[in-house]
Structure formats: structure tokens, C-alpha cells
Amino acid sequence: MFAYELHQIRSAEMIRDAHNYRMAREAARARRAARREAARSDRDDSEGRVNGHRHSRPRITRTA
């Protein structure tokens, strides 16, 4: 009986962990989508960020 209860507890923990993982992935996906949408709308505006695109040249010069 004790082993069965441990199994039930572990099973419930794994289900909670899976749910939390799915929720975190969904939130990350939503953030990426919002960021893409914001970038898309910024490109369409006549006024936007001046440094919107990454430069091919690094900002800081390399040291010797």
C-alpha cells in the first residue's frame, strides 16, 4: 500500500511538472509572437527605432 501511495504522489508531481512546462512554453511562444508582431508593426510605421537592425560590425572593438 505504501508503494502505491508513493507512486500516486510521484505521478501527480510529474503531471504538475508537465503542466508547468507546457504553460512556460506557451508563454514563451506568446512573447515571441508579440515581439514579432511589434517588429512587424514598427517596420510599417514611418517613424520607428533608429537602430532597429543589428549591424554586421560589433559595437566594441576587439582588444589585443
PDBQT receptor file of N, H, CA, C and O in Angstrom, charges set to zero:
ATOM      1  N   MET A   1       0.820  -1.183   0.000  1.00  0.00    +0.000 N 
ATOM      2  CA  MET A   1       0.000   0.000   0.000  1.00  0.00    +0.000 C 
ATOM      3  C   MET A   1       0.872   1.258   0.000  1.00  0.00    +0.000 C 
ATOM      4  O   MET A   1       0.547   2.239  -0.669  1.00  0.00    +0.000 OA
ATOM      5  N   PHE A   2       1.970   1.229   0.745  1.00  0.00    +0.000 N 
ATOM      6  H   PHE A   2       2.233   0.433   1.289  1.00  0.00    +0.000 HD
ATOM      7  CA  PHE A   2       2.859   2.377   0.824  1.00  0.00    +0.000 C 
ATOM      8  C   PHE A   2       3.470   2.679  -0.542  1.00  0.00    +0.000 C 
ATOM      9  O   PHE A   2       3.565   3.843  -0.931  1.00  0.00    +0.000 OA
ATOM     10  N   ALA A   3       3.880   1.654  -1.269  1.00  0.00    +0.000 N 
ATOM     11  H   ALA A   3       3.802   0.708  -0.953  1.00  0.00    +0.000 HD
ATOM     12  CA  ALA A   3       4.464   1.839  -2.599  1.00  0.00    +0.000 C 
ATOM     13  C   ALA A   3       3.433   2.446  -3.558  1.00  0.00    +0.000 C 
ATOM     14  O   ALA A   3       3.780   3.281  -4.394  1.00  0.00    +0.000 OA
ATOM     15  N   TYR A   4       2.197   2.038  -3.441  1.00  0.00    +0.000 N 
ATOM     16  H   TYR A   4       1.915   1.360  -2.762  1.00  0.00    +0.000 HD
ATOM     17  CA  TYR A   4       1.143   2.571  -4.301  1.00  0.00    +0.000 C 
ATOM     18  C   TYR A   4       0.941   4.062  -4.036  1.00  0.00    +0.000 C 
ATOM     19  O   TYR A   4       0.771   4.841  -4.973  1.00  0.00    +0.000 OA
ATOM     20  N   GLU A   5       0.960   4.462  -2.755  1.00  0.00    +0.000 N 
ATOM     21  H   GLU A   5       1.098   3.829  -1.994  1.00  0.00    +0.000 HD
ATOM     22  CA  GLU A   5       0.797   5.872  -2.422  1.00  0.00    +0.000 C 
ATOM     23  C   GLU A   5       1.974   6.690  -2.925  1.00  0.00    +0.000 C 
ATOM     24  O   GLU A   5       1.784   7.804  -3.415  1.00  0.00    +0.000 OA
ATOM     25  N   LEU A   6       3.190   6.157  -2.814  1.00  0.00    +0.000 N 
ATOM     26  H   LEU A   6       3.343   5.252  -2.416  1.00  0.00    +0.000 HD
ATOM     27  CA  LEU A   6       4.353   6.848  -3.363  1.00  0.00    +0.000 C 
ATOM     28  C   LEU A   6       4.221   7.010  -4.873  1.00  0.00    +0.000 C 
ATOM     29  O   LEU A   6       4.563   8.053  -5.429  1.00  0.00    +0.000 OA
ATOM     30  N   HIS A   7       3.724   5.974  -5.523  1.00  0.00    +0.000 N 
ATOM     31  H   HIS A   7       3.446   5.126  -5.071  1.00  0.00    +0.000 HD
ATOM     32  CA  HIS A   7       3.513   6.026  -6.961  1.00  0.00    +0.000 C 
ATOM     33  C   HIS A   7       2.497   7.111  -7.321  1.00  0.00    +0.000 C 
ATOM     34  O   HIS A   7       2.700   7.852  -8.284  1.00  0.00    +0.000 OA
ATOM     35  N   GLN A   8       1.424   7.211  -6.571  1.00  0.00    +0.000 N 
ATOM     36  H   GLN A   8       1.258   6.610  -5.789  1.00  0.00    +0.000 HD
ATOM     37  CA  GLN A   8       0.405   8.226  -6.826  1.00  0.00    +0.000 C 
ATOM     38  C   GLN A   8       0.965   9.644  -6.629  1.00  0.00    +0.000 C 
ATOM     39  O   GLN A   8       0.671  10.551  -7.407  1.00  0.00    +0.000 OA
ATOM     40  N   ILE A   9       1.766   9.814  -5.588  1.00  0.00    +0.000 N 
ATOM     41  H   ILE A   9       2.005   9.077  -4.956  1.00  0.00    +0.000 HD
ATOM     42  CA  ILE A   9       2.365  11.125  -5.323  1.00  0.00    +0.000 C 
ATOM     43  C   ILE A   9       3.312  11.503  -6.453  1.00  0.00    +0.000 C 
ATOM     44  O   ILE A   9       3.282  12.629  -6.950  1.00  0.00    +0.000 OA
ATOM     45  N   ARG A  10       4.155  10.550  -6.855  1.00  0.00    +0.000 N 
ATOM     46  H   ARG A  10       4.179   9.636  -6.451  1.00  0.00    +0.000 HD
ATOM     47  CA  ARG A  10       5.106  10.811  -7.935  1.00  0.00    +0.000 C 
ATOM     48  C   ARG A  10       4.378  11.089  -9.249  1.00  0.00    +0.000 C 
ATOM     49  O   ARG A  10       4.784  11.966 -10.011  1.00  0.00    +0.000 OA
ATOM     50  N   SER A  11       3.337  10.369  -9.508  1.00  0.00    +0.000 N 
ATOM     51  H   SER A  11       3.006   9.656  -8.889  1.00  0.00    +0.000 HD
ATOM     52  CA  SER A  11       2.553  10.574 -10.719  1.00  0.00    +0.000 C 
ATOM     53  C   SER A  11       1.938  11.974 -10.728  1.00  0.00    +0.000 C 
ATOM     54  O   SER A  11       1.953  12.651 -11.756  1.00  0.00    +0.000 OA
ATOM     55  N   ALA A  12       1.404  12.407  -9.598  1.00  0.00    +0.000 N 
ATOM     56  H   ALA A  12       1.392  11.857  -8.763  1.00  0.00    +0.000 HD
ATOM     57  CA  ALA A  12       0.819  13.741  -9.501  1.00  0.00    +0.000 C 
ATOM     58  C   ALA A  12       1.884  14.819  -9.695  1.00  0.00    +0.000 C 
ATOM     59  O   ALA A  12       1.620  15.837 -10.334  1.00  0.00    +0.000 OA
ATOM     60  N   GLU A  13       3.089  14.607  -9.149  1.00  0.00    +0.000 N 
ATOM     61  H   GLU A  13       3.304  13.779  -8.630  1.00  0.00    +0.000 HD
ATOM     62  CA  GLU A  13       4.181  15.560  -9.327  1.00  0.00    +0.000 C 
ATOM     63  C   GLU A  13       4.571  15.668 -10.796  1.00  0.00    +0.000 C 
ATOM     64  O   GLU A  13       4.789  16.765 -11.309  1.00  0.00    +0.000 OA
ATOM     65  N   MET A  14       4.655  14.527 -11.464  1.00  0.00    +0.000 N 
ATOM     66  H   MET A  14       4.478  13.636 -11.046  1.00  0.00    +0.000 HD
ATOM     67  CA  MET A  14       5.035  14.530 -12.873  1.00  0.00    +0.000 C 
ATOM     68  C   MET A  14       3.980  15.223 -13.732  1.00  0.00    +0.000 C 
ATOM     69  O   MET A  14       4.316  15.927 -14.685  1.00  0.00    +0.000 OA
ATOM     70  N   ILE A  15       2.717  15.026 -13.399  1.00  0.00    +0.000 N 
ATOM     71  H   ILE A  15       2.444  14.454 -12.625  1.00  0.00    +0.000 HD
ATOM     72  CA  ILE A  15       1.636  15.689 -14.134  1.00  0.00    +0.000 C 
ATOM     73  C   ILE A  15       1.711  17.203 -13.923  1.00  0.00    +0.000 C 
ATOM     74  O   ILE A  15       1.540  17.965 -14.875  1.00  0.00    +0.000 OA
ATOM     75  N   ARG A  16       1.964  17.646 -12.687  1.00  0.00    +0.000 N 
ATOM     76  H   ARG A  16       2.103  17.027 -11.915  1.00  0.00    +0.000 HD
ATOM     77  CA  ARG A  16       2.111  19.079 -12.406  1.00  0.00    +0.000 C 
ATOM     78  C   ARG A  16       3.305  19.660 -13.147  1.00  0.00    +0.000 C 
ATOM     79  O   ARG A  16       3.214  20.739 -13.732  1.00  0.00    +0.000 OA
ATOM     80  N   ASP A  17       4.438  18.937 -13.124  1.00  0.00    +0.000 N 
ATOM     81  H   ASP A  17       4.512  18.060 -12.649  1.00  0.00    +0.000 HD
ATOM     82  CA  ASP A  17       5.634  19.414 -13.826  1.00  0.00    +0.000 C 
ATOM     83  C   ASP A  17       5.374  19.548 -15.326  1.00  0.00    +0.000 C 
ATOM     84  O   ASP A  17       5.787  20.528 -15.945  1.00  0.00    +0.000 OA
ATOM     85  N   ALA A  18       4.697  18.573 -15.899  1.00  0.00    +0.000 N 
ATOM     86  H   ALA A  18       4.362  17.777 -15.396  1.00  0.00    +0.000 HD
ATOM     87  CA  ALA A  18       4.388  18.627 -17.333  1.00  0.00    +0.000 C 
ATOM     88  C   ALA A  18       3.480  19.808 -17.639  1.00  0.00    +0.000 C 
ATOM     89  O   ALA A  18       3.661  20.494 -18.645  1.00  0.00    +0.000 OA
ATOM     90  N   HIS A  19       2.509  20.042 -16.777  1.00  0.00    +0.000 N 
ATOM     91  H   HIS A  19       2.361  19.485 -15.959  1.00  0.00    +0.000 HD
ATOM     92  CA  HIS A  19       1.601  21.176 -16.981  1.00  0.00    +0.000 C 
ATOM     93  C   HIS A  19       2.360  22.496 -16.894  1.00  0.00    +0.000 C 
ATOM     94  O   HIS A  19       2.157  23.388 -17.717  1.00  0.00    +0.000 OA
ATOM     95  N   ASN A  20       3.232  22.617 -15.899  1.00  0.00    +0.000 N 
ATOM     96  H   ASN A  20       3.397  21.892 -15.230  1.00  0.00    +0.000 HD
ATOM     97  CA  ASN A  20       4.023  23.839 -15.750  1.00  0.00    +0.000 C 
ATOM     98  C   ASN A  20       4.930  24.053 -16.961  1.00  0.00    +0.000 C 
ATOM     99  O   ASN A  20       5.079  25.179 -17.436  1.00  0.00    +0.000 OA
ATOM    100  N   TYR A  21       5.532  22.976 -17.459  1.00  0.00    +0.000 N 
ATOM    101  H   TYR A  21       5.411  22.062 -17.073  1.00  0.00    +0.000 HD
ATOM    102  CA  TYR A  21       6.399  23.064 -18.628  1.00  0.00    +0.000 C 
ATOM    103  C   TYR A  21       5.603  23.532 -19.844  1.00  0.00    +0.000 C 
ATOM    104  O   TYR A  21       6.059  24.398 -20.591  1.00  0.00    +0.000 OA
ATOM    105  N   ARG A  22       4.425  22.966 -20.042  1.00  0.00    +0.000 N 
ATOM    106  H   ARG A  22       4.055  22.262 -19.435  1.00  0.00    +0.000 HD
ATOM    107  CA  ARG A  22       3.592  23.375 -21.175  1.00  0.00    +0.000 C 
ATOM    108  C   ARG A  22       3.186  24.836 -21.062  1.00  0.00    +0.000 C 
ATOM    109  O   ARG A  22       3.189  25.559 -22.059  1.00  0.00    +0.000 OA
ATOM    110  N   MET A  23       2.838  25.276 -19.863  1.00  0.00    +0.000 N 
ATOM    111  H   MET A  23       2.836  24.689 -19.054  1.00  0.00    +0.000 HD
ATOM    112  CA  MET A  23       2.453  26.674 -19.669  1.00  0.00    +0.000 C 
ATOM    113  C   MET A  23       3.625  27.620 -19.934  1.00  0.00    +0.000 C 
ATOM    114  O   MET A  23       3.443  28.685 -20.523  1.00  0.00    +0.000 OA
ATOM    115  N   ALA A  24       4.821  27.234 -19.504  1.00  0.00    +0.000 N 
ATOM    116  H   ALA A  24       4.969  26.368 -19.025  1.00  0.00    +0.000 HD
ATOM    117  CA  ALA A  24       6.002  28.066 -19.747  1.00  0.00    +0.000 C 
ATOM    118  C   ALA A  24       6.297  28.151 -21.239  1.00  0.00    +0.000 C 
ATOM    119  O   ALA A  24       6.625  29.225 -21.744  1.00  0.00    +0.000 OA
ATOM    120  N   ARG A  25       6.182  27.026 -21.952  1.00  0.00    +0.000 N 
ATOM    121  H   ARG A  25       5.915  26.154 -21.542  1.00  0.00    +0.000 HD
ATOM    122  CA  ARG A  25       6.416  27.031 -23.398  1.00  0.00    +0.000 C 
ATOM    123  C   ARG A  25       5.364  27.889 -24.108  1.00  0.00    +0.000 C 
ATOM    124  O   ARG A  25       5.688  28.611 -25.051  1.00  0.00    +0.000 OA
ATOM    125  N   GLU A  26       4.128  27.814 -23.666  1.00  0.00    +0.000 N 
ATOM    126  H   GLU A  26       3.865  27.227 -22.900  1.00  0.00    +0.000 HD
ATOM    127  CA  GLU A  26       3.066  28.608 -24.277  1.00  0.00    +0.000 C 
ATOM    128  C   GLU A  26       3.302  30.100 -24.036  1.00  0.00    +0.000 C 
ATOM    129  O   GLU A  26       3.079  30.912 -24.935  1.00  0.00    +0.000 OA
ATOM    130  N   ALA A  27       3.746  30.466 -22.844  1.00  0.00    +0.000 N 
ATOM    131  H   ALA A  27       3.927  29.807 -22.114  1.00  0.00    +0.000 HD
ATOM    132  CA  ALA A  27       4.034  31.866 -22.542  1.00  0.00    +0.000 C 
ATOM    133  C   ALA A  27       5.196  32.372 -23.395  1.00  0.00    +0.000 C 
ATOM    134  O   ALA A  27       5.152  33.488 -23.913  1.00  0.00    +0.000 OA
ATOM    135  N   ALA A  28       6.238  31.546 -23.539  1.00  0.00    +0.000 N 
ATOM    136  H   ALA A  28       6.273  30.639 -23.118  1.00  0.00    +0.000 HD
ATOM    137  CA  ALA A  28       7.374  31.933 -24.373  1.00  0.00    +0.000 C 
ATOM    138  C   ALA A  28       6.937  32.102 -25.824  1.00  0.00    +0.000 C 
ATOM    139  O   ALA A  28       7.355  33.044 -26.497  1.00  0.00    +0.000 OA
ATOM    140  N   ARG A  29       6.108  31.204 -26.297  1.00  0.00    +0.000 N 
ATOM    141  H   ARG A  29       5.768  30.438 -25.750  1.00  0.00    +0.000 HD
ATOM    142  CA  ARG A  29       5.603  31.288 -27.669  1.00  0.00    +0.000 C 
ATOM    143  C   ARG A  29       4.782  32.567 -27.859  1.00  0.00    +0.000 C 
ATOM    144  O   ARG A  29       4.889  33.226 -28.893  1.00  0.00    +0.000 OA
ATOM    145  N   ALA A  30       3.972  32.914 -26.873  1.00  0.00    +0.000 N 
ATOM    146  H   ALA A  30       3.886  32.378 -26.032  1.00  0.00    +0.000 HD
ATOM    147  CA  ALA A  30       3.163  34.130 -26.955  1.00  0.00    +0.000 C 
ATOM    148  C   ALA A  30       4.054  35.378 -26.939  1.00  0.00    +0.000 C 
ATOM    149  O   ALA A  30       3.793  36.334 -27.669  1.00  0.00    +0.000 OA
ATOM    150  N   ARG A  31       5.106  35.371 -26.107  1.00  0.00    +0.000 N 
ATOM    151  H   ARG A  31       5.318  34.595 -25.514  1.00  0.00    +0.000 HD
ATOM    152  CA  ARG A  31       6.026  36.508 -26.078  1.00  0.00    +0.000 C 
ATOM    153  C   ARG A  31       6.718  36.680 -27.419  1.00  0.00    +0.000 C 
ATOM    154  O   ARG A  31       6.847  37.800 -27.913  1.00  0.00    +0.000 OA
ATOM    155  N   ARG A  32       7.169  35.563 -28.018  1.00  0.00    +0.000 N 
ATOM    156  H   ARG A  32       7.064  34.654 -27.616  1.00  0.00    +0.000 HD
ATOM    157  CA  ARG A  32       7.818  35.641 -29.329  1.00  0.00    +0.000 C 
ATOM    158  C   ARG A  32       6.864  36.180 -30.373  1.00  0.00    +0.000 C 
ATOM    159  O   ARG A  32       7.250  37.011 -31.195  1.00  0.00    +0.000 OA
ATOM    160  N   ALA A  33       5.621  35.719 -30.353  1.00  0.00    +0.000 N 
ATOM    161  H   ALA A  33       5.307  35.044 -29.685  1.00  0.00    +0.000 HD
ATOM    162  CA  ALA A  33       4.631  36.184 -31.322  1.00  0.00    +0.000 C 
ATOM    163  C   ALA A  33       4.363  37.678 -31.142  1.00  0.00    +0.000 C 
ATOM    164  O   ALA A  33       4.251  38.412 -32.124  1.00  0.00    +0.000 OA
ATOM    165  N   ALA A  34       4.261  38.129 -29.894  1.00  0.00    +0.000 N 
ATOM    166  H   ALA A  34       4.352  37.533 -29.096  1.00  0.00    +0.000 HD
ATOM    167  CA  ALA A  34       4.028  39.549 -29.640  1.00  0.00    +0.000 C 
ATOM    168  C   ALA A  34       5.222  40.376 -30.098  1.00  0.00    +0.000 C 
ATOM    169  O   ALA A  34       5.054  41.458 -30.660  1.00  0.00    +0.000 OA
ATOM    170  N   ARG A  35       6.423  39.869 -29.857  1.00  0.00    +0.000 N 
ATOM    171  H   ARG A  35       6.559  38.990 -29.400  1.00  0.00    +0.000 HD
ATOM    172  CA  ARG A  35       7.625  40.577 -30.284  1.00  0.00    +0.000 C 
ATOM    173  C   ARG A  35       7.689  40.669 -31.808  1.00  0.00    +0.000 C 
ATOM    174  O   ARG A  35       8.033  41.714 -32.360  1.00  0.00    +0.000 OA
ATOM    175  N   ARG A  36       7.351  39.558 -32.488  1.00  0.00    +0.000 N 
ATOM    176  H   ARG A  36       7.071  38.709 -32.039  1.00  0.00    +0.000 HD
ATOM    177  CA  ARG A  36       7.332  39.571 -33.961  1.00  0.00    +0.000 C 
ATOM    178  C   ARG A  36       6.286  40.545 -34.476  1.00  0.00    +0.000 C 
ATOM    179  O   ARG A  36       6.536  41.282 -35.429  1.00  0.00    +0.000 OA
ATOM    180  N   GLU A  37       5.125  40.552 -33.854  1.00  0.00    +0.000 N 
ATOM    181  H   GLU A  37       4.922  39.953 -33.080  1.00  0.00    +0.000 HD
ATOM    182  CA  GLU A  37       4.055  41.459 -34.279  1.00  0.00    +0.000 C 
ATOM    183  C   GLU A  37       4.467  42.906 -34.066  1.00  0.00    +0.000 C 
ATOM    184  O   GLU A  37       4.201  43.757 -34.915  1.00  0.00    +0.000 OA
ATOM    185  N   ALA A  38       5.115  43.197 -32.936  1.00  0.00    +0.000 N 
ATOM    186  H   ALA A  38       5.331  42.506 -32.246  1.00  0.00    +0.000 HD
ATOM    187  CA  ALA A  38       5.573  44.558 -32.668  1.00  0.00    +0.000 C 
ATOM    188  C   ALA A  38       6.635  44.976 -33.686  1.00  0.00    +0.000 C 
ATOM    189  O   ALA A  38       6.627  46.110 -34.165  1.00  0.00    +0.000 OA
ATOM    190  N   ALA A  39       7.540  44.066 -34.013  1.00  0.00    +0.000 N 
ATOM    191  H   ALA A  39       7.546  43.144 -33.624  1.00  0.00    +0.000 HD
ATOM    192  CA  ALA A  39       8.569  44.375 -35.005  1.00  0.00    +0.000 C 
ATOM    193  C   ALA A  39       7.930  44.592 -36.367  1.00  0.00    +0.000 C 
ATOM    194  O   ALA A  39       8.345  45.478 -37.113  1.00  0.00    +0.000 OA
ATOM    195  N   ARG A  40       6.941  43.805 -36.690  1.00  0.00    +0.000 N 
ATOM    196  H   ARG A  40       6.604  43.085 -36.083  1.00  0.00    +0.000 HD
ATOM    197  CA  ARG A  40       6.262  43.949 -37.973  1.00  0.00    +0.000 C 
ATOM    198  C   ARG A  40       5.547  45.292 -38.042  1.00  0.00    +0.000 C 
ATOM    199  O   ARG A  40       5.585  45.952 -39.081  1.00  0.00    +0.000 OA
ATOM    200  N   SER A  41       4.895  45.712 -36.958  1.00  0.00    +0.000 N 
ATOM    201  H   SER A  41       4.864  45.176 -36.114  1.00  0.00    +0.000 HD
ATOM    202  CA  SER A  41       4.186  46.990 -36.969  1.00  0.00    +0.000 C 
ATOM    203  C   SER A  41       5.175  48.149 -36.948  1.00  0.00    +0.000 C 
ATOM    204  O   SER A  41       4.883  49.206 -37.507  1.00  0.00    +0.000 OA
ATOM    205  N   ASP A  42       6.347  47.980 -36.314  1.00  0.00    +0.000 N 
ATOM    206  H   ASP A  42       6.585  47.121 -35.860  1.00  0.00    +0.000 HD
ATOM    207  CA  ASP A  42       7.359  49.037 -36.320  1.00  0.00    +0.000 C 
ATOM    208  C   ASP A  42       7.904  49.268 -37.720  1.00  0.00    +0.000 C 
ATOM    209  O   ASP A  42       8.191  50.404 -38.096  1.00  0.00    +0.000 OA
ATOM    210  N   ARG A  43       8.048  48.207 -38.490  1.00  0.00    +0.000 N 
ATOM    211  H   ARG A  43       7.814  47.284 -38.185  1.00  0.00    +0.000 HD
ATOM    212  CA  ARG A  43       8.552  48.356 -39.853  1.00  0.00    +0.000 C 
ATOM    213  C   ARG A  43       7.558  49.117 -40.710  1.00  0.00    +0.000 C 
ATOM    214  O   ARG A  43       7.955  49.860 -41.607  1.00  0.00    +0.000 OA
ATOM    215  N   ASP A  44       6.281  48.944 -40.448  1.00  0.00    +0.000 N 
ATOM    216  H   ASP A  44       5.958  48.340 -39.719  1.00  0.00    +0.000 HD
ATOM    217  CA  ASP A  44       5.261  49.592 -41.247  1.00  0.00    +0.000 C 
ATOM    218  C   ASP A  44       5.138  51.081 -40.928  1.00  0.00    +0.000 C 
ATOM    219  O   ASP A  44       4.696  51.855 -41.777  1.00  0.00    +0.000 OA
ATOM    220  N   ASP A  45       5.517  51.488 -39.733  1.00  0.00    +0.000 N 
ATOM    221  H   ASP A  45       5.876  50.859 -39.043  1.00  0.00    +0.000 HD
ATOM    222  CA  ASP A  45       5.412  52.894 -39.347  1.00  0.00    +0.000 C 
ATOM    223  C   ASP A  45       6.485  53.714 -40.045  1.00  0.00    +0.000 C 
ATOM    224  O   ASP A  45       7.564  53.211 -40.358  1.00  0.00    +0.000 OA
ATOM    225  N   SER A  46       6.177  54.972 -40.281  1.00  0.00    +0.000 N 
ATOM    226  H   SER A  46       5.301  55.381 -40.026  1.00  0.00    +0.000 HD
ATOM    227  CA  SER A  46       7.172  55.850 -40.881  1.00  0.00    +0.000 C 
ATOM    228  C   SER A  46       8.206  56.260 -39.835  1.00  0.00    +0.000 C 
ATOM    229  O   SER A  46       9.363  56.518 -40.167  1.00  0.00    +0.000 OA
ATOM    230  N   GLU A  47       7.788  56.320 -38.582  1.00  0.00    +0.000 N 
ATOM    231  H   GLU A  47       6.847  56.111 -38.312  1.00  0.00    +0.000 HD
ATOM    232  CA  GLU A  47       8.721  56.630 -37.507  1.00  0.00    +0.000 C 
ATOM    233  C   GLU A  47       8.909  55.374 -36.673  1.00  0.00    +0.000 C 
ATOM    234  O   GLU A  47       7.945  54.693 -36.325  1.00  0.00    +0.000 OA
ATOM    235  N   GLY A  48      10.143  55.083 -36.362  1.00  0.00    +0.000 N 
ATOM    236  H   GLY A  48      10.927  55.636 -36.644  1.00  0.00    +0.000 HD
ATOM    237  CA  GLY A  48      10.407  53.894 -35.574  1.00  0.00    +0.000 C 
ATOM    238  C   GLY A  48      11.759  53.999 -34.900  1.00  0.00    +0.000 C 
ATOM    239  O   GLY A  48      12.327  55.085 -34.786  1.00  0.00    +0.000 OA
ATOM    240  N   ARG A  49      12.256  52.893 -34.466  1.00  0.00    +0.000 N 
ATOM    241  H   ARG A  49      11.795  52.011 -34.559  1.00  0.00    +0.000 HD
ATOM    242  CA  ARG A  49      13.561  52.876 -33.836  1.00  0.00    +0.000 C 
ATOM    243  C   ARG A  49      14.626  53.163 -34.878  1.00  0.00    +0.000 C 
ATOM    244  O   ARG A  49      14.557  52.687 -36.011  1.00  0.00    +0.000 OA
ATOM    245  N   VAL A  50      15.610  53.948 -34.474  1.00  0.00    +0.000 N 
ATOM    246  H   VAL A  50      15.666  54.334 -33.553  1.00  0.00    +0.000 HD
ATOM    247  CA  VAL A  50      16.686  54.285 -35.396  1.00  0.00    +0.000 C 
ATOM    248  C   VAL A  50      17.605  53.091 -35.581  1.00  0.00    +0.000 C 
ATOM    249  O   VAL A  50      18.039  52.803 -36.696  1.00  0.00    +0.000 OA
ATOM    250  N   ASN A  51      17.899  52.403 -34.500  1.00  0.00    +0.000 N 
ATOM    251  H   ASN A  51      17.546  52.637 -33.594  1.00  0.00    +0.000 HD
ATOM    252  CA  ASN A  51      18.817  51.274 -34.568  1.00  0.00    +0.000 C 
ATOM    253  C   ASN A  51      18.044  49.958 -34.521  1.00  0.00    +0.000 C 
ATOM    254  O   ASN A  51      18.363  49.078 -33.722  1.00  0.00    +0.000 OA
ATOM    255  N   GLY A  52      17.054  49.825 -35.354  1.00  0.00    +0.000 N 
ATOM    256  H   GLY A  52      16.794  50.540 -36.003  1.00  0.00    +0.000 HD
ATOM    257  CA  GLY A  52      16.202  48.646 -35.325  1.00  0.00    +0.000 C 
ATOM    258  C   GLY A  52      16.874  47.387 -35.823  1.00  0.00    +0.000 C 
ATOM    259  O   GLY A  52      16.515  46.287 -35.405  1.00  0.00    +0.000 OA
ATOM    260  N   HIS A  53      17.855  47.532 -36.719  1.00  0.00    +0.000 N 
ATOM    261  H   HIS A  53      18.147  48.426 -37.059  1.00  0.00    +0.000 HD
ATOM    262  CA  HIS A  53      18.517  46.352 -37.282  1.00  0.00    +0.000 C 
ATOM    263  C   HIS A  53      19.896  46.189 -36.662  1.00  0.00    +0.000 C 
ATOM    264  O   HIS A  53      20.569  47.163 -36.327  1.00  0.00    +0.000 OA
ATOM    265  N   ARG A  54      20.285  44.967 -36.525  1.00  0.00    +0.000 N 
ATOM    266  H   ARG A  54      19.738  44.176 -36.798  1.00  0.00    +0.000 HD
ATOM    267  CA  ARG A  54      21.622  44.708 -35.981  1.00  0.00    +0.000 C 
ATOM    268  C   ARG A  54      22.666  45.011 -37.044  1.00  0.00    +0.000 C 
ATOM    269  O   ARG A  54      22.469  44.747 -38.230  1.00  0.00    +0.000 OA
ATOM    270  N   HIS A  55      23.759  45.562 -36.599  1.00  0.00    +0.000 N 
ATOM    271  H   HIS A  55      23.920  45.776 -35.636  1.00  0.00    +0.000 HD
ATOM    272  CA  HIS A  55      24.834  45.891 -37.524  1.00  0.00    +0.000 C 
ATOM    273  C   HIS A  55      25.756  44.690 -37.676  1.00  0.00    +0.000 C 
ATOM    274  O   HIS A  55      25.908  43.890 -36.753  1.00  0.00    +0.000 OA
ATOM    275  N   SER A  56      26.358  44.573 -38.830  1.00  0.00    +0.000 N 
ATOM    276  H   SER A  56      26.235  45.223 -39.580  1.00  0.00    +0.000 HD
ATOM    277  CA  SER A  56      27.275  43.460 -39.042  1.00  0.00    +0.000 C 
ATOM    278  C   SER A  56      28.583  43.694 -38.296  1.00  0.00    +0.000 C 
ATOM    279  O   SER A  56      29.323  42.747 -38.032  1.00  0.00    +0.000 OA
ATOM    280  N   ARG A  57      28.870  44.934 -37.959  1.00  0.00    +0.000 N 
ATOM    281  H   ARG A  57      28.269  45.703 -38.174  1.00  0.00    +0.000 HD
ATOM    282  CA  ARG A  57      30.091  45.287 -37.271  1.00  0.00    +0.000 C 
ATOM    283  C   ARG A  57      29.816  45.352 -35.769  1.00  0.00    +0.000 C 
ATOM    284  O   ARG A  57      28.827  45.961 -35.362  1.00  0.00    +0.000 OA
ATOM    285  N   PRO A  58      30.657  44.746 -34.936  1.00  0.00    +0.000 N 
ATOM    286  CA  PRO A  58      30.420  44.819 -33.484  1.00  0.00    +0.000 C 
ATOM    287  C   PRO A  58      30.606  46.242 -32.972  1.00  0.00    +0.000 C 
ATOM    288  O   PRO A  58      31.377  47.019 -33.534  1.00  0.00    +0.000 OA
ATOM    289  N   ARG A  59      29.900  46.570 -31.911  1.00  0.00    +0.000 N 
ATOM    290  H   ARG A  59      29.274  45.938 -31.454  1.00  0.00    +0.000 HD
ATOM    291  CA  ARG A  59      29.987  47.917 -31.342  1.00  0.00    +0.000 C 
ATOM    292  C   ARG A  59      31.321  48.176 -30.667  1.00  0.00    +0.000 C 
ATOM    293  O   ARG A  59      31.832  49.295 -30.724  1.00  0.00    +0.000 OA
ATOM    294  N   ILE A  60      31.887  47.180 -30.039  1.00  0.00    +0.000 N 
ATOM    295  H   ILE A  60      31.472  46.271 -29.993  1.00  0.00    +0.000 HD
ATOM    296  CA  ILE A  60      33.128  47.350 -29.287  1.00  0.00    +0.000 C 
ATOM    297  C   ILE A  60      34.241  46.693 -30.083  1.00  0.00    +0.000 C 
ATOM    298  O   ILE A  60      34.109  45.563 -30.553  1.00  0.00    +0.000 OA
ATOM    299  N   THR A  61      35.344  47.423 -30.226  1.00  0.00    +0.000 N 
ATOM    300  H   THR A  61      35.451  48.341 -29.844  1.00  0.00    +0.000 HD
ATOM    301  CA  THR A  61      36.480  46.864 -30.976  1.00  0.00    +0.000 C 
ATOM    302  C   THR A  61      37.159  45.796 -30.123  1.00  0.00    +0.000 C 
ATOM    303  O   THR A  61      37.128  45.839 -28.893  1.00  0.00    +0.000 OA
ATOM    304  N   ARG A  62      37.760  44.857 -30.803  1.00  0.00    +0.000 N 
ATOM    305  H   ARG A  62      37.785  44.823 -31.802  1.00  0.00    +0.000 HD
ATOM    306  CA  ARG A  62      38.456  43.790 -30.089  1.00  0.00    +0.000 C 
ATOM    307  C   ARG A  62      39.765  44.292 -29.521  1.00  0.00    +0.000 C 
ATOM    308  O   ARG A  62      40.425  45.153 -30.103  1.00  0.00    +0.000 OA
ATOM    309  N   THR A  63      40.131  43.747 -28.383  1.00  0.00    +0.000 N 
ATOM    310  H   THR A  63      39.595  43.048 -27.910  1.00  0.00    +0.000 HD
ATOM    311  CA  THR A  63      41.402  44.123 -27.769  1.00  0.00    +0.000 C 
ATOM    312  C   THR A  63      42.479  43.142 -28.195  1.00  0.00    +0.000 C 
ATOM    313  O   THR A  63      42.192  42.044 -28.671  1.00  0.00    +0.000 OA
ATOM    314  N   ALA A  64      43.701  43.554 -28.019  1.00  0.00    +0.000 N 
ATOM    315  H   ALA A  64      43.934  44.446 -27.632  1.00  0.00    +0.000 HD
ATOM    316  CA  ALA A  64      44.827  42.726 -28.470  1.00  0.00    +0.000 C 
ATOM    317  C   ALA A  64      45.001  41.491 -27.644  1.00  0.00    +0.000 C 
ATOM    318  O   ALA A  64      45.906  40.697 -27.904  1.00  0.00    +0.000 OA
TER     319      ALA A  64
